[in-house]
Every structure is written in C-alpha cells, then in structure tokens.
C-alpha cells in the first residue's frame, strides 16, 4: 500500500526514537486482560512462544500473535502453542483494522467513502490509525501524510480548531454525514507533539488533548509486532481497538 512502507524484523527499529524489541523474542502480545490476574498480564505484555500462562477464576486474557487472537479464560493452565485455538474471525477483523488506511482527499478536504449516516449501535473507528476525537491520550501514527481524525457523531456540519503547543492552529471541518477528516496539511504532524482539538464534541467548548507518536515502518503481516509497537509507545486506545 502507498500509505505505509513495510519492512521485516529488526529493520523497522530505526531512527524515529521508539525502542522496538526484537520481534522474534516475543511471539504474542496481550491486548486485553480482566480479572484477578489482570495486573500480571497488562495490555502490551509480551509472551514468548510456548510460554505457560496460569489463570485464576474470573480471568480473561486476550493475546495476539501472527495467526490472530486467542482468548484464555481462567481458571486453568495454558501453553501458548498450537493447541490453543485462534479466533479466525478476529484475525480477519484485526487485519482490516491495521491495513486500512486513509482514503484519498476530495476537493473539499474530506475523505471519500464516509457513510451518509451513523451506523446502528456504538460506532468505532474502522482503522486503528484513525484518531478518535473523543478520546485523549497518546495516538500512534503510521503515515503522517494520511492521518485521519474520526468522530462518532456524524450528524450536522461541525468545525473544530486543532491547536499545537507551539501556538499554531488550523480548522477541521466535517460535513454532515461524514465521520472522517484528514489531518490539516497546514499543520504537519510531529513525533511527541501535544495537540488540542476544540469544538469537535457535543459542545462548542469541548476539548480533547492528545499526543502523537510517529512509528517506524510496520512489519509486514506481523500484527503482534505492530501491537507491541503500540504498547511501547503508550497508544492504549489503539490496543483496545485491536482487542475488539
């Protein structure tokens, strides 16, 4: 795909500044954990191939590897090998979340393919690389030139203001029925920068503060390695999206 360059193995651990561990040393990554042992298996924790996992009653741990996700439900002792079944449906969903990028810019600066109306039920971003404008915190960026701002409420025309800590600002305008908007070209994304989006929520004074982390090239087809990169950078909202 044109929106991101792929590399394999340690080649993607480059000059951006994120410390990316050796992919081969970590075959699985925890993407969700609840229950009494949640502190022992936090989101982002790496588990080696064939690693033993002992869970207590009420524990539910979702791990992601090259083949998809596995959900481990306690109590019990598990080994992360081929005997633990994968959720192939989840694997397809995760592949779509990671590989789906921003669509081409239209003449008005919107994004093609946005639905005319909000879907039924709770809406979630269709790509792990879309920034949820209702959530603050740290957001990882795969391609700074194709970064998308996503809103769950698609009703009405909305114009918000995106401000950088250095004092610059730009307008971000969604048309009625559109959830997606490309990041303003006049404000290039910087690694480790803090931005404030004002007026995109339910009220004109709503504010969301987030930090952007620009990732090195992603490892082709290794979604566990991508999840590990998100965890290393502190991009917890994107890890949660992968968890389902």
BELHU-V10810 format. One record per residue. N is the residue number from 1. RES is the residue in one small letter. PHI is phi in degrees with one decimal (999 if undefined). PSI is psi as a letter, one per 20 degrees, with the letter a starting at -180 (none if undefined). Layout:
N_RES_PHI_PSI / N_RES_PHI_PSI
This chain:
1_x_999_q / 2_x_-75.7_i / 3_x_-84.9_i / 4_x_-153.8_p / 5_x_-92.0_p / 6_x_-102.4_q / 7_x_-144.0_r / 8_x_-122.3_q / 9_x_67.9_b / 10_x_-72.9_i / 11_x_-61.4_h / 12_x_-85.0_i / 13_x_-84.9_m / 14_x_-109.0_b / 15_x_-86.1_j / 16_x_-71.1_h / 17_x_118.3_i / 18_x_-86.0_p / 19_x_-85.3_o / 20_x_-103.4_o / 21_x_-67.7_r / 22_x_-62.4_p / 23_x_-61.7_h / 24_x_-63.5_h / 25_x_-82.5_i / 26_x_-135.6_o / 27_x_-87.1_h / 28_x_-134.5_q / 29_x_-130.7_p / 30_x_-73.1_p / 31_x_-111.3_i / 32_x_-156.9_q / 33_x_-151.9_p / 34_x_-135.2_q / 35_x_110.0_a / 36_x_-60.3_h / 37_x_-99.1_j / 38_x_-58.3_h / 39_x_-68.2_h / 40_x_-79.0_h / 41_x_-127.3_m / 42_x_-71.0_q / 43_x_-56.8_p / 44_x_100.1_i / 45_x_-67.5_p / 46_x_-94.3_q / 47_x_-127.0_p / 48_x_-68.9_q / 49_x_-58.7_p / 50_x_66.4_j / 51_x_-69.5_p / 52_x_-80.4_p / 53_x_-130.4_p / 54_x_-110.5_p / 55_x_-118.2_q / 56_x_-99.8_r / 57_x_-57.8_p / 58_x_90.9_i / 59_x_-80.9_p / 60_x_-140.2_o / 61_x_-123.6_p / 62_x_-105.4_p / 63_x_-116.7_q / 64_x_-120.6_p / 65_x_-135.3_a / 66_x_-61.2_h / 67_x_-96.7_i / 68_x_131.9_b / 69_x_-108.8_q / 70_x_-132.8_p / 71_x_-108.2_p / 72_x_-105.1_p / 73_x_-112.8_p / 74_x_-82.8_r / 75_x_-82.4_q / 76_x_155.8_r / 77_x_-113.6_p / 78_x_-128.3_q / 79_x_-122.7_p / 80_x_-80.4_m / 81_x_-130.2_a / 82_x_-67.3_i / 83_x_-76.0_i / 84_x_-92.6_o / 85_x_-67.7_q / 86_x_-95.4_q / 87_x_-92.5_n / 88_x_-67.9_h / 89_x_-62.3_g / 90_x_-64.7_h / 91_x_-61.8_g / 92_x_-65.2_g / 93_x_-62.6_g / 94_x_-64.9_g / 95_x_-58.9_g / 96_x_-65.8_g / 97_x_-63.3_h / 98_x_-83.1_h / 99_x_-88.6_i / 100_x_-73.4_p / 101_x_-113.5_a / 102_x_-73.7_q / 103_x_-84.0_r / 104_x_-61.4_q / 105_x_-73.4_p / 106_x_-88.0_r / 107_x_-63.3_h / 108_x_-89.9_i / 109_x_88.9_j / 110_x_-83.0_a / 111_x_-119.2_p / 112_x_-64.7_q / 113_x_88.9_j / 114_x_-70.5_p / 115_x_-64.0_q / 116_x_-75.9_h / 117_x_-144.2_q / 118_x_-67.3_q / 119_x_-70.7_r / 120_x_-68.3_q / 121_x_82.7_a / 122_x_-66.9_p / 123_x_-86.2_q / 124_x_-134.1_q / 125_x_-57.9_q / 126_x_-88.7_i / 127_x_-140.2_q / 128_x_-68.5_i / 129_x_-95.1_j / 130_x_-86.6_p / 131_x_-81.5_p / 132_x_-76.1_o / 133_x_-70.6_i / 134_x_-93.1_i / 135_x_-121.0_p / 136_x_-85.8_a / 137_x_100.6_a / 138_x_-98.1_p / 139_x_-126.7_p / 140_x_-84.9_q / 141_x_-121.7_p / 142_x_-86.5_h / 143_x_-137.5_o / 144_x_-58.2_h / 145_x_-82.9_i / 146_x_-131.2_k / 147_x_-73.9_p / 148_x_-119.8_p / 149_x_-97.6_p / 150_x_-116.0_p / 151_x_-122.5_p / 152_x_-77.2_h / 153_x_-93.9_o / 154_x_-95.9_j / 155_x_-79.6_p / 156_x_79.8_q / 157_x_-76.9_p / 158_x_-133.6_p / 159_x_-120.0_p / 160_x_-116.9_r / 161_x_-120.6_p / 162_x_-102.1_p / 163_x_-120.3_q / 164_x_-100.4_q / 165_x_-63.2_h / 166_x_-80.4_j / 167_x_103.3_i / 168_x_-82.5_q / 169_x_-150.2_r / 170_x_-152.5_q / 171_x_-85.4_q / 172_x_-128.7_o / 173_x_-120.4_p / 174_x_-101.5_p / 175_x_-85.7_q / 176_x_-56.0_p / 177_x_90.7_i / 178_x_-104.6_p / 179_x_-100.8_i / 180_x_-114.4_q / 181_x_-149.1_p / 182_x_-66.5_q / 183_x_-56.3_p / 184_x_-57.9_p / 185_x_-64.2_h / 186_x_-73.7_i / 187_x_-127.1_n / 188_x_-57.2_q / 189_x_-74.8_p / 190_x_-118.4_q / 191_x_-71.5_p / 192_x_79.6_j / 193_x_-84.0_q / 194_x_-106.9_p / 195_x_-128.8_q / 196_x_-122.6_p / 197_x_-106.6_o / 198_x_-115.3_p / 199_x_91.7_j / 200_x_-92.2_i / 201_x_-92.6_b / 202_x_-72.5_i / 203_x_-132.2_r / 204_x_-62.6_h / 205_x_-95.0_j / 206_x_-62.8_q / 207_x_-134.3_p / 208_x_-128.5_p / 209_x_-111.9_p / 210_x_-142.0_q / 211_x_-115.2_p / 212_x_-103.3_p / 213_x_-121.7_o / 214_x_-87.1_p / 215_x_-86.5_q / 216_x_-67.0_r / 217_x_-57.8_q / 218_x_-81.9_q / 219_x_-74.7_p / 220_x_-64.3_p / 221_x_74.3_i / 222_x_-101.8_n / 223_x_-71.0_h / 224_x_-65.0_h / 225_x_-65.2_h / 226_x_-62.8_g / 227_x_-61.1_h / 228_x_-63.5_h / 229_x_-65.0_g / 230_x_-62.1_g / 231_x_-64.7_g / 232_x_-61.0_h / 233_x_-86.3_i / 234_x_81.8_k / 235_x_-89.7_m / 236_x_-69.4_h / 237_x_-63.3_h / 238_x_-73.0_h / 239_x_-63.4_g / 240_x_-61.9_h / 241_x_-66.1_h / 242_x_-65.2_h / 243_x_-67.5_h / 244_x_99.7_none
